[in-house]
């Protein structure tokens, strides 16, 4: 899937269900969010009127096939990608909505400092303003990948759309690796904008 970087490099293990933030739902790597999920199960669970399969924007301007649940409700919208796109079976990834809380309490809208506090160890973030920018590169800490992981968490950050025009952002632009404690990240009001859970392909196992 062209829209996803390698989960082995960008993801952390999905483990225990965290205490919930107010008004957020817990995520569990089972059922519709498990590796055996399918478009049919989504329709059964959420209703045919709330499930739409079609082309969605991917990386480098290339569209990809995915199934979107609650497409007209931004707080609930989920995007599911399939290992088998022909049968729409075998969950490859799911992008979680703001209303669902991921492992250890991570959720859309968190600051870099919030995620850094959860992880408990330093990590880096890819530079912004290109197709693969903003992904967390976590190698140590609470959110670090485990050897026996069966599903993985990928986090992507984005800076605010508007920031002072006299601010020099060259240090966080393009194909660079940014320490999570870089002061520019706070000045740019950088927030978690994608929380995605994925599964390794059969070839990777």
Secondary structure, DSSP 8 states (H G I E B T S, - for coil): -TT---HHHHEEE--S-----TT-EE--SSGGGSTT-BHHHHHHHH-GGGEEEEEEE-GGG-EEEEEEESTT-TTT-EEEEEEETTTTEEEEEEE--TTEE-GGG--TT-BHHHHHHHH-S--EEE-BSSTTTTBEE--SSTTS--TT-SEEEEEEEE--S---TT---GGGBSS-EEETT-HHHHHTT-EEEEEEEEE--GGG-
